[in-house]
Amino acid sequence: MTPSVLELFTVKPPESFFESSRRVEDSKIVVVGFPYDSTSSFRVGSRYAPSAIRRYTCGLEGYCWELDLEVSEIPIADAGDLVVVHGDTAKTLKRLGDVVEELKSMEKVVTTVGGEHTLTLSAFKSCRADGLVVFDAHMDFRDEYPCGQRLSHATWLKRLCESFDPSKVVVVGVRAVCKDELREAKRLGLTFISMKEYRERGLKAFRDAISSMKGSIYVSVDVDVLDPAYAPGVSNPEPLGFTLAELLEHVWALRGLKIAGFDVVEVCPPYDNGCACACASKILLDLACLAWLS
Ligand SMILES: [Mn+2]
């Protein structure tokens, strides 16, 4: 029998997310690890995050107070890690896209755990959502980064918006940009909420931004949206970020929207003291609960 793309391009690690032993066929939410960090420009090591976060999800109490749901009640499966090709971002993203596509054809909600943020470019397209919500300290809207490199962790959103309406994207928690990308984001009509705006308007800024969203959404959480005090182990730490409670209030505000897929990216275990992995696990738990209720 010919193996499926999923069988061909994933490997099963010894532990599984949330200690799930369910099979992909018997689940609604399927988690895929993306152990890739070849375009990381500052602190490398997010390739180790899928296995580190797996371990932390097994140690976390799986009850979500806000949604009154326990992770064991959710049909969730761990499909293992993508077999990546280090140094070949295009090939690795194509492979992830094929795997996500196959899972979507089985009507699954796909969760990808990075790894670097470039994965969203591929996973979002294959999930075919109508809107995109990104939590990130950065805008990732540069045309090239570094100079001459069009496909990287700092350019993926610019590439994504070449084939997707930027007004259907909401980026939250922005505080680290260069002037050029800010100008370009405004020119193209990208919706974004800076930390400055959040401090002035609170959660209302986000509620207003998502009020016009229709159909299904994809949610991407770059853990560096949190303040480094809460999540020190990320690839590009930026001060003046959210507390985990502030971030989760935004996540809970998504209740009522249909979630087609989501990801949690940029945790960098070699620089972590356990806090970023614990935060990433909690974010995954609440998003999984939210996706199941949607
Ligand atoms: Mn970022």
py3Dmol code that shows the C-alpha trace and the ligand (Angstrom):
import py3Dmol

protein = """\
ATOM      1  CA  MET A   1       0.000   0.000   0.000  1.00  0.00           C
ATOM      2  CA  THR A   2       1.284   3.497  -0.825  1.00  0.00           C
ATOM      3  CA  PRO A   3       1.995   5.439   2.376  1.00  0.00           C
ATOM      4  CA  SER A   4       0.143   8.725   2.943  1.00  0.00           C
ATOM      5  CA  VAL A   5       2.085  11.996   2.949  1.00  0.00           C
ATOM      6  CA  LEU A   6       1.601  12.018   6.714  1.00  0.00           C
ATOM      7  CA  GLU A   7       3.216   8.573   7.121  1.00  0.00           C
ATOM      8  CA  LEU A   8       6.004   9.502   4.756  1.00  0.00           C
ATOM      9  CA  PHE A   9       6.944  12.875   6.202  1.00  0.00           C
ATOM     10  CA  THR A  10       6.468  12.592   9.976  1.00  0.00           C
ATOM     11  CA  VAL A  11       8.387  10.733  12.691  1.00  0.00           C
ATOM     12  CA  LYS A  12       6.849   9.633  15.996  1.00  0.00           C
ATOM     13  CA  PRO A  13       8.720  10.817  19.110  1.00  0.00           C
ATOM     14  CA  PRO A  14       8.618   8.829  22.380  1.00  0.00           C
ATOM     15  CA  GLU A  15       6.296  11.313  24.156  1.00  0.00           C
ATOM     16  CA  SER A  16       3.124  12.876  22.787  1.00  0.00           C
ATOM     17  CA  PHE A  17       1.413  16.262  23.261  1.00  0.00           C
ATOM     18  CA  PHE A  18      -0.907  16.178  26.295  1.00  0.00           C
ATOM     19  CA  GLU A  19      -0.049  12.459  26.749  1.00  0.00           C
ATOM     20  CA  SER A  20      -2.502  11.631  24.004  1.00  0.00           C
ATOM     21  CA  SER A  21      -2.439   8.090  22.669  1.00  0.00           C
ATOM     22  CA  ARG A  22      -5.263   8.700  20.208  1.00  0.00           C
ATOM     23  CA  ARG A  23      -4.818   7.894  16.559  1.00  0.00           C
ATOM     24  CA  VAL A  24      -5.102  10.641  13.948  1.00  0.00           C
ATOM     25  CA  GLU A  25      -8.145   8.882  12.429  1.00  0.00           C
ATOM     26  CA  ASP A  26      -9.992   9.009  15.777  1.00  0.00           C
ATOM     27  CA  SER A  27      -9.232  12.682  16.484  1.00  0.00           C
ATOM     28  CA  LYS A  28     -10.503  16.101  15.513  1.00  0.00           C
ATOM     29  CA  ILE A  29      -7.425  18.132  16.463  1.00  0.00           C
ATOM     30  CA  VAL A  30      -4.049  16.952  15.175  1.00  0.00           C
ATOM     31  CA  VAL A  31      -0.719  18.358  16.364  1.00  0.00           C
ATOM     32  CA  VAL A  32       2.354  18.376  14.096  1.00  0.00           C
ATOM     33  CA  GLY A  33       5.824  19.398  15.326  1.00  0.00           C
ATOM     34  CA  PHE A  34       7.962  21.605  13.074  1.00  0.00           C
ATOM     35  CA  PRO A  35      11.568  21.259  14.317  1.00  0.00           C
ATOM     36  CA  TYR A  36      13.074  23.838  11.934  1.00  0.00           C
ATOM     37  CA  ASP A  37      15.063  27.024  12.628  1.00  0.00           C
ATOM     38  CA  SER A  38      17.386  27.471   9.624  1.00  0.00           C
ATOM     39  CA  THR A  39      16.487  31.147   9.014  1.00  0.00           C
ATOM     40  CA  SER A  40      16.722  32.150  12.694  1.00  0.00           C
ATOM     41  CA  SER A  41      18.927  35.233  12.796  1.00  0.00           C
ATOM     42  CA  PHE A  42      19.569  35.837  16.503  1.00  0.00           C
ATOM     43  CA  ARG A  43      19.234  32.962  18.957  1.00  0.00           C
ATOM     44  CA  VAL A  44      19.022  29.588  17.232  1.00  0.00           C
ATOM     45  CA  GLY A  45      17.497  26.479  18.768  1.00  0.00           C
ATOM     46  CA  SER A  46      13.720  26.637  18.186  1.00  0.00           C
ATOM     47  CA  ARG A  47      14.139  23.318  16.373  1.00  0.00           C
ATOM     48  CA  TYR A  48      14.228  21.760  19.848  1.00  0.00           C
ATOM     49  CA  ALA A  49      10.895  23.328  20.889  1.00  0.00           C
ATOM     50  CA  PRO A  50       8.445  20.667  19.641  1.00  0.00           C
ATOM     51  CA  SER A  51       9.970  17.986  21.872  1.00  0.00           C
ATOM     52  CA  ALA A  52      10.489  20.378  24.826  1.00  0.00           C
ATOM     53  CA  ILE A  53       6.900  21.666  24.662  1.00  0.00           C
ATOM     54  CA  ARG A  54       5.616  18.090  24.299  1.00  0.00           C
ATOM     55  CA  ARG A  55       7.237  17.281  27.632  1.00  0.00           C
ATOM     56  CA  TYR A  56       5.743  20.381  29.299  1.00  0.00           C
ATOM     57  CA  THR A  57       2.219  19.624  28.005  1.00  0.00           C
ATOM     58  CA  CYS A  58       2.501  16.258  29.777  1.00  0.00           C
ATOM     59  CA  GLY A  59       3.325  18.018  33.061  1.00  0.00           C
ATOM     60  CA  LEU A  60       0.572  20.632  32.774  1.00  0.00           C
ATOM     61  CA  GLU A  61      -2.847  20.129  34.445  1.00  0.00           C
ATOM     62  CA  GLY A  62      -5.122  19.780  31.442  1.00  0.00           C
ATOM     63  CA  TYR A  63      -8.129  21.685  32.834  1.00  0.00           C
ATOM     64  CA  CYS A  64      -9.075  25.033  31.307  1.00  0.00           C
ATOM     65  CA  TRP A  65     -10.954  27.099  33.944  1.00  0.00           C
ATOM     66  CA  GLU A  66     -12.143  29.711  31.500  1.00  0.00           C
ATOM     67  CA  LEU A  67     -13.788  27.203  29.153  1.00  0.00           C
ATOM     68  CA  ASP A  68     -14.578  24.467  31.746  1.00  0.00           C
ATOM     69  CA  LEU A  69     -13.018  21.801  29.588  1.00  0.00           C
ATOM     70  CA  GLU A  70     -10.374  19.165  30.200  1.00  0.00           C
ATOM     71  CA  VAL A  71      -7.925  18.233  27.467  1.00  0.00           C
ATOM     72  CA  SER A  72      -8.705  14.516  27.944  1.00  0.00           C
ATOM     73  CA  GLU A  73     -12.272  15.293  26.780  1.00  0.00           C
ATOM     74  CA  ILE A  74     -10.918  16.604  23.489  1.00  0.00           C
ATOM     75  CA  PRO A  75     -10.145  14.188  20.640  1.00  0.00           C
ATOM     76  CA  ILE A  76      -6.568  15.328  20.067  1.00  0.00           C
ATOM     77  CA  ALA A  77      -3.745  13.336  18.414  1.00  0.00           C
ATOM     78  CA  ASP A  78      -0.020  13.866  18.055  1.00  0.00           C
ATOM     79  CA  ALA A  79       1.063  13.145  14.478  1.00  0.00           C
ATOM     80  CA  GLY A  80       4.746  13.501  15.395  1.00  0.00           C
ATOM     81  CA  ASP A  81       7.356  15.825  13.933  1.00  0.00           C
ATOM     82  CA  LEU A  82       7.703  16.851  10.323  1.00  0.00           C
ATOM     83  CA  VAL A  83      10.790  15.411   8.638  1.00  0.00           C
ATOM     84  CA  VAL A  84      12.450  18.735   7.799  1.00  0.00           C
ATOM     85  CA  VAL A  85      15.337  19.498   5.451  1.00  0.00           C
ATOM     86  CA  HIS A  86      17.623  21.845   7.401  1.00  0.00           C
ATOM     87  CA  GLY A  87      18.749  24.732   5.229  1.00  0.00           C
ATOM     88  CA  ASP A  88      16.037  24.170   2.597  1.00  0.00           C
ATOM     89  CA  THR A  89      13.149  26.362   3.739  1.00  0.00           C
ATOM     90  CA  ALA A  90      11.155  26.102   0.500  1.00  0.00           C
ATOM     91  CA  LYS A  91      11.249  22.286   0.473  1.00  0.00           C
ATOM     92  CA  THR A  92      10.453  22.073   4.197  1.00  0.00           C
ATOM     93  CA  LEU A  93       7.475  24.447   3.863  1.00  0.00           C
ATOM     94  CA  LYS A  94       6.189  22.537   0.835  1.00  0.00           C
ATOM     95  CA  ARG A  95       6.324  19.336   2.857  1.00  0.00           C
ATOM     96  CA  LEU A  96       4.468  20.906   5.779  1.00  0.00           C
ATOM     97  CA  GLY A  97       1.874  22.257   3.350  1.00  0.00           C
ATOM     98  CA  ASP A  98       1.316  18.769   1.907  1.00  0.00           C
ATOM     99  CA  VAL A  99       0.919  17.231   5.373  1.00  0.00           C
ATOM    100  CA  VAL A 100      -1.511  19.950   6.530  1.00  0.00           C
ATOM    101  CA  GLU A 101      -3.435  19.647   3.259  1.00  0.00           C
ATOM    102  CA  GLU A 102      -3.850  15.902   3.768  1.00  0.00           C
ATOM    103  CA  LEU A 103      -5.047  16.426   7.354  1.00  0.00           C
ATOM    104  CA  LYS A 104      -7.496  19.117   6.198  1.00  0.00           C
ATOM    105  CA  SER A 105      -8.865  16.682   3.580  1.00  0.00           C
ATOM    106  CA  MET A 106      -9.635  14.441   6.595  1.00  0.00           C
ATOM    107  CA  GLU A 107     -11.473  17.448   8.147  1.00  0.00           C
ATOM    108  CA  LYS A 108      -9.019  17.903  11.021  1.00  0.00           C
ATOM    109  CA  VAL A 109      -8.130  21.082  12.854  1.00  0.00           C
ATOM    110  CA  VAL A 110      -4.343  21.263  12.441  1.00  0.00           C
ATOM    111  CA  THR A 111      -2.030  22.594  15.141  1.00  0.00           C
ATOM    112  CA  THR A 112       1.617  23.157  14.270  1.00  0.00           C
ATOM    113  CA  VAL A 113       4.214  23.619  16.990  1.00  0.00           C
ATOM    114  CA  GLY A 114       7.401  25.391  15.828  1.00  0.00           C
ATOM    115  CA  GLY A 115      10.126  25.899  15.189  1.00  0.00           C
ATOM    116  CA  GLU A 116      10.438  29.250  13.512  1.00  0.00           C
ATOM    117  CA  HIS A 117       7.563  31.451  12.414  1.00  0.00           C
ATOM    118  CA  THR A 118       7.985  30.762   8.665  1.00  0.00           C
ATOM    119  CA  LEU A 119       5.787  27.674   9.157  1.00  0.00           C
ATOM    120  CA  THR A 120       2.667  29.876   9.305  1.00  0.00           C
ATOM    121  CA  LEU A 121       3.092  30.832   5.648  1.00  0.00           C
ATOM    122  CA  SER A 122       2.567  27.214   4.645  1.00  0.00           C
ATOM    123  CA  ALA A 123       0.174  25.983   7.363  1.00  0.00           C
ATOM    124  CA  PHE A 124      -2.163  28.969   6.959  1.00  0.00           C
ATOM    125  CA  LYS A 125      -2.439  28.494   3.182  1.00  0.00           C
ATOM    126  CA  SER A 126      -3.201  24.787   3.525  1.00  0.00           C
ATOM    127  CA  CYS A 127      -5.838  25.448   6.213  1.00  0.00           C
ATOM    128  CA  ARG A 128      -7.659  27.828   3.804  1.00  0.00           C
ATOM    129  CA  ALA A 129      -9.024  30.039   6.586  1.00  0.00           C
ATOM    130  CA  ASP A 130     -10.875  33.290   5.819  1.00  0.00           C
ATOM    131  CA  GLY A 131      -8.905  35.333   8.353  1.00  0.00           C
ATOM    132  CA  LEU A 132      -5.602  35.310  10.209  1.00  0.00           C
ATOM    133  CA  VAL A 133      -4.929  36.442  13.804  1.00  0.00           C
ATOM    134  CA  VAL A 134      -1.235  36.743  14.730  1.00  0.00           C
ATOM    135  CA  PHE A 135       0.169  37.445  18.188  1.00  0.00           C
ATOM    136  CA  ASP A 136       3.732  38.721  17.797  1.00  0.00           C
ATOM    137  CA  ALA A 137       6.096  41.383  19.140  1.00  0.00           C
ATOM    138  CA  HIS A 138       7.295  41.745  15.554  1.00  0.00           C
ATOM    139  CA  MET A 139       5.457  42.466  12.361  1.00  0.00           C
ATOM    140  CA  ASP A 140       7.481  40.032  10.191  1.00  0.00           C
ATOM    141  CA  PHE A 141       6.556  42.272   7.273  1.00  0.00           C
ATOM    142  CA  ARG A 142      10.008  43.014   5.853  1.00  0.00           C
ATOM    143  CA  ASP A 143      10.562  42.453   2.149  1.00  0.00           C
ATOM    144  CA  GLU A 144      13.969  40.859   2.682  1.00  0.00           C
ATOM    145  CA  TYR A 145      15.708  39.719   5.852  1.00  0.00           C
ATOM    146  CA  PRO A 146      18.623  39.528   6.019  1.00  0.00           C
ATOM    147  CA  CYS A 147      19.410  41.545   2.874  1.00  0.00           C
ATOM    148  CA  GLY A 148      18.727  39.391  -0.207  1.00  0.00           C
ATOM    149  CA  GLN A 149      16.658  36.776   1.678  1.00  0.00           C
ATOM    150  CA  ARG A 150      12.967  36.906   0.751  1.00  0.00           C
ATOM    151  CA  LEU A 151      11.840  33.817   2.680  1.00  0.00           C
ATOM    152  CA  SER A 152      12.612  33.994   6.401  1.00  0.00           C
ATOM    153  CA  HIS A 153      11.124  34.305   9.879  1.00  0.00           C
ATOM    154  CA  ALA A 154      11.063  38.118   9.455  1.00  0.00           C
ATOM    155  CA  THR A 155       9.417  38.228   5.983  1.00  0.00           C
ATOM    156  CA  TRP A 156       6.801  35.445   6.012  1.00  0.00           C
ATOM    157  CA  LEU A 157       3.811  37.742   6.606  1.00  0.00           C
ATOM    158  CA  LYS A 158       4.844  39.993   3.720  1.00  0.00           C
ATOM    159  CA  ARG A 159       5.019  36.906   1.465  1.00  0.00           C
ATOM    160  CA  LEU A 160       1.649  35.673   2.768  1.00  0.00           C
ATOM    161  CA  CYS A 161       0.017  39.038   2.012  1.00  0.00           C
ATOM    162  CA  GLU A 162       1.123  38.793  -1.642  1.00  0.00           C
ATOM    163  CA  SER A 163      -1.692  36.273  -2.116  1.00  0.00           C
ATOM    164  CA  PHE A 164      -4.024  37.159   0.784  1.00  0.00           C
ATOM    165  CA  ASP A 165      -5.924  40.349   1.616  1.00  0.00           C
ATOM    166  CA  PRO A 166      -3.895  42.132   4.374  1.00  0.00           C
ATOM    167  CA  SER A 167      -7.086  43.695   5.778  1.00  0.00           C
ATOM    168  CA  LYS A 168      -8.156  40.166   6.810  1.00  0.00           C
ATOM    169  CA  VAL A 169      -5.034  39.814   8.958  1.00  0.00           C
ATOM    170  CA  VAL A 170      -4.858  41.156  12.545  1.00  0.00           C
ATOM    171  CA  VAL A 171      -1.429  41.346  14.207  1.00  0.00           C
ATOM    172  CA  VAL A 172      -1.532  41.927  17.971  1.00  0.00           C
ATOM    173  CA  GLY A 173       1.172  42.951  20.440  1.00  0.00           C
ATOM    174  CA  VAL A 174       3.429  44.715  17.920  1.00  0.00           C
ATOM    175  CA  ARG A 175       6.299  46.698  19.392  1.00  0.00           C
ATOM    176  CA  ALA A 176       9.406  45.812  17.375  1.00  0.00           C
ATOM    177  CA  VAL A 177       9.488  47.013  13.775  1.00  0.00           C
ATOM    178  CA  CYS A 178      11.597  48.977  11.347  1.00  0.00           C
ATOM    179  CA  LYS A 179      10.173  52.150   9.789  1.00  0.00           C
ATOM    180  CA  ASP A 180      10.072  50.658   6.274  1.00  0.00           C
ATOM    181  CA  GLU A 181       7.935  47.669   7.206  1.00  0.00           C
ATOM    182  CA  LEU A 182       5.594  49.841   9.273  1.00  0.00           C
ATOM    183  CA  ARG A 183       5.085  52.183   6.305  1.00  0.00           C
ATOM    184  CA  GLU A 184       4.523  49.220   3.984  1.00  0.00           C
ATOM    185  CA  ALA A 185       2.049  47.574   6.393  1.00  0.00           C
ATOM    186  CA  LYS A 186       0.031  50.807   6.592  1.00  0.00           C
ATOM    187  CA  ARG A 187       0.150  51.277   2.810  1.00  0.00           C
ATOM    188  CA  LEU A 188      -1.179  47.759   2.170  1.00  0.00           C
ATOM    189  CA  GLY A 189      -3.899  47.992   4.842  1.00  0.00           C
ATOM    190  CA  LEU A 190      -2.609  45.398   7.291  1.00  0.00           C
ATOM    191  CA  THR A 191      -4.611  45.523  10.537  1.00  0.00           C
ATOM    192  CA  PHE A 192      -2.371  45.653  13.581  1.00  0.00           C
ATOM    193  CA  ILE A 193      -2.580  46.596  17.255  1.00  0.00           C
ATOM    194  CA  SER A 194       0.619  47.906  18.785  1.00  0.00           C
ATOM    195  CA  MET A 195       1.416  47.505  22.484  1.00  0.00           C
ATOM    196  CA  LYS A 196       1.051  51.273  22.711  1.00  0.00           C
ATOM    197  CA  GLU A 197      -2.511  51.037  21.420  1.00  0.00           C
ATOM    198  CA  TYR A 198      -3.228  48.102  23.747  1.00  0.00           C
ATOM    199  CA  ARG A 199      -2.092  50.124  26.748  1.00  0.00           C
ATOM    200  CA  GLU A 200      -4.361  52.992  25.696  1.00  0.00           C
ATOM    201  CA  ARG A 201      -7.463  51.025  24.671  1.00  0.00           C
ATOM    202  CA  GLY A 202      -7.139  47.627  26.348  1.00  0.00           C
ATOM    203  CA  LEU A 203      -8.926  44.561  24.978  1.00  0.00           C
ATOM    204  CA  LYS A 204     -11.458  46.734  23.156  1.00  0.00           C
ATOM    205  CA  ALA A 205      -8.908  47.410  20.404  1.00  0.00           C
ATOM    206  CA  PHE A 206      -8.814  43.671  19.669  1.00  0.00           C
ATOM    207  CA  ARG A 207     -12.566  43.160  19.993  1.00  0.00           C
ATOM    208  CA  ASP A 208     -13.108  45.941  17.433  1.00  0.00           C
ATOM    209  CA  ALA A 209     -10.514  44.466  15.066  1.00  0.00           C
ATOM    210  CA  ILE A 210     -12.032  40.960  15.059  1.00  0.00           C
ATOM    211  CA  SER A 211     -15.659  42.133  14.994  1.00  0.00           C
ATOM    212  CA  SER A 212     -15.640  42.248  11.189  1.00  0.00           C
ATOM    213  CA  MET A 213     -14.084  38.779  10.775  1.00  0.00           C
ATOM    214  CA  LYS A 214     -16.327  36.271   9.045  1.00  0.00           C
ATOM    215  CA  GLY A 215     -15.995  32.557   8.364  1.00  0.00           C
ATOM    216  CA  SER A 216     -13.047  30.617   9.755  1.00  0.00           C
ATOM    217  CA  ILE A 217      -9.811  31.928  11.238  1.00  0.00           C
ATOM    218  CA  TYR A 218      -6.271  30.686  11.722  1.00  0.00           C
ATOM    219  CA  VAL A 219      -4.460  31.741  14.909  1.00  0.00           C
ATOM    220  CA  SER A 220      -0.669  32.066  15.131  1.00  0.00           C
ATOM    221  CA  VAL A 221       1.052  32.737  18.456  1.00  0.00           C
ATOM    222  CA  ASP A 222       4.704  33.806  18.436  1.00  0.00           C
ATOM    223  CA  VAL A 223       5.586  33.328  22.099  1.00  0.00           C
ATOM    224  CA  ASP A 224       7.793  36.461  21.960  1.00  0.00           C
ATOM    225  CA  VAL A 225       4.548  38.471  22.144  1.00  0.00           C
ATOM    226  CA  LEU A 226       4.899  37.772  25.880  1.00  0.00           C
ATOM    227  CA  ASP A 227       7.261  39.898  27.925  1.00  0.00           C
ATOM    228  CA  PRO A 228      10.694  38.230  28.309  1.00  0.00           C
ATOM    229  CA  ALA A 229       9.993  38.218  32.059  1.00  0.00           C
ATOM    230  CA  TYR A 230       7.310  35.602  31.387  1.00  0.00           C
ATOM    231  CA  ALA A 231       8.902  33.846  28.432  1.00  0.00           C
ATOM    232  CA  PRO A 232      12.686  34.306  28.424  1.00  0.00           C
ATOM    233  CA  GLY A 233      13.398  31.389  26.101  1.00  0.00           C
ATOM    234  CA  VAL A 234      12.407  32.752  22.703  1.00  0.00           C
ATOM    235  CA  SER A 235      14.485  33.400  19.577  1.00  0.00           C
ATOM    236  CA  ASN A 236      14.100  37.217  19.560  1.00  0.00           C
ATOM    237  CA  PRO A 237      13.080  38.547  22.997  1.00  0.00           C
ATOM    238  CA  GLU A 238      11.544  42.052  23.075  1.00  0.00           C
ATOM    239  CA  PRO A 239      10.718  43.944  26.270  1.00  0.00           C
ATOM    240  CA  LEU A 240       7.344  45.627  26.997  1.00  0.00           C
ATOM    241  CA  GLY A 241       5.214  42.602  26.124  1.00  0.00           C
ATOM    242  CA  PHE A 242       2.022  40.970  27.399  1.00  0.00           C
ATOM    243  CA  THR A 243       1.698  38.999  30.595  1.00  0.00           C
ATOM    244  CA  LEU A 244       0.367  35.484  29.913  1.00  0.00           C
ATOM    245  CA  ALA A 245      -2.995  36.514  31.439  1.00  0.00           C
ATOM    246  CA  GLU A 246      -3.255  39.474  29.038  1.00  0.00           C
ATOM    247  CA  LEU A 247      -2.480  37.238  26.057  1.00  0.00           C
ATOM    248  CA  LEU A 248      -5.006  34.601  27.136  1.00  0.00           C
ATOM    249  CA  GLU A 249      -7.736  37.258  27.526  1.00  0.00           C
ATOM    250  CA  HIS A 250      -7.210  37.953  23.817  1.00  0.00           C
ATOM    251  CA  VAL A 251      -7.349  34.230  23.024  1.00  0.00           C
ATOM    252  CA  TRP A 252     -10.595  33.779  24.987  1.00  0.00           C
ATOM    253  CA  ALA A 253     -12.078  36.778  23.132  1.00  0.00           C
ATOM    254  CA  LEU A 254     -11.930  34.595  19.983  1.00  0.00           C
ATOM    255  CA  ARG A 255     -14.739  32.419  21.365  1.00  0.00           C
ATOM    256  CA  GLY A 256     -17.507  32.168  18.806  1.00  0.00           C
ATOM    257  CA  LEU A 257     -15.167  32.252  15.796  1.00  0.00           C
ATOM    258  CA  LYS A 258     -14.535  29.032  13.861  1.00  0.00           C
ATOM    259  CA  ILE A 259     -10.881  27.979  14.243  1.00  0.00           C
ATOM    260  CA  ALA A 260      -9.485  26.155  11.190  1.00  0.00           C
ATOM    261  CA  GLY A 261      -5.955  25.792  12.510  1.00  0.00           C
ATOM    262  CA  PHE A 262      -3.411  27.339  14.861  1.00  0.00           C
ATOM    263  CA  ASP A 263       0.262  27.349  15.749  1.00  0.00           C
ATOM    264  CA  VAL A 264       2.640  28.238  18.566  1.00  0.00           C
ATOM    265  CA  VAL A 265       6.133  29.246  17.438  1.00  0.00           C
ATOM    266  CA  GLU A 266       9.594  30.618  18.285  1.00  0.00           C
ATOM    267  CA  VAL A 267      10.191  29.042  21.704  1.00  0.00           C
ATOM    268  CA  CYS A 268      13.960  28.537  21.980  1.00  0.00           C
ATOM    269  CA  PRO A 269      14.691  25.863  24.630  1.00  0.00           C
ATOM    270  CA  PRO A 270      18.506  26.429  24.837  1.00  0.00           C
ATOM    271  CA  TYR A 271      17.717  29.912  26.270  1.00  0.00           C
ATOM    272  CA  ASP A 272      14.708  28.905  28.367  1.00  0.00           C
ATOM    273  CA  ASN A 273      14.404  28.257  32.091  1.00  0.00           C
ATOM    274  CA  GLY A 274      11.150  26.368  31.577  1.00  0.00           C
ATOM    275  CA  CYS A 275       8.909  29.468  31.599  1.00  0.00           C
ATOM    276  CA  ALA A 276       8.501  29.851  27.821  1.00  0.00           C
ATOM    277  CA  CYS A 277       7.766  26.120  27.444  1.00  0.00           C
ATOM    278  CA  ALA A 278       5.186  26.265  30.256  1.00  0.00           C
ATOM    279  CA  CYS A 279       3.530  29.346  28.719  1.00  0.00           C
ATOM    280  CA  ALA A 280       3.505  27.720  25.254  1.00  0.00           C
ATOM    281  CA  SER A 281       1.853  24.617  26.736  1.00  0.00           C
ATOM    282  CA  LYS A 282      -0.880  26.681  28.389  1.00  0.00           C
ATOM    283  CA  ILE A 283      -1.494  28.622  25.154  1.00  0.00           C
ATOM    284  CA  LEU A 284      -1.782  25.321  23.234  1.00  0.00           C
ATOM    285  CA  LEU A 285      -4.188  23.936  25.838  1.00  0.00           C
ATOM    286  CA  ASP A 286      -6.519  26.937  25.706  1.00  0.00           C
ATOM    287  CA  LEU A 287      -6.422  27.136  21.905  1.00  0.00           C
ATOM    288  CA  ALA A 288      -7.181  23.408  21.638  1.00  0.00           C
ATOM    289  CA  CYS A 289     -10.169  23.832  23.996  1.00  0.00           C
ATOM    290  CA  LEU A 290     -11.350  26.844  22.015  1.00  0.00           C
ATOM    291  CA  ALA A 291     -10.964  25.031  18.684  1.00  0.00           C
ATOM    292  CA  TRP A 292     -12.901  22.036  19.981  1.00  0.00           C
ATOM    293  CA  LEU A 293     -15.762  24.274  21.162  1.00  0.00           C
ATOM    294  CA  SER A 294     -15.786  26.081  17.808  1.00  0.00           C
TER     295      SER A 294
END
"""
ligand_1 = """\
1
MN
Mn 8.294 37.531 16.743
"""
view = py3Dmol.view(width=600, height=400)
view.addModel(protein, "pdb")
view.setStyle({"model": 0}, {"cartoon": {"style": "trace"}})
view.addModel(ligand_1, "xyz")
view.setStyle({"model": 1}, {"stick": {}})
view.zoomTo()
view.show()
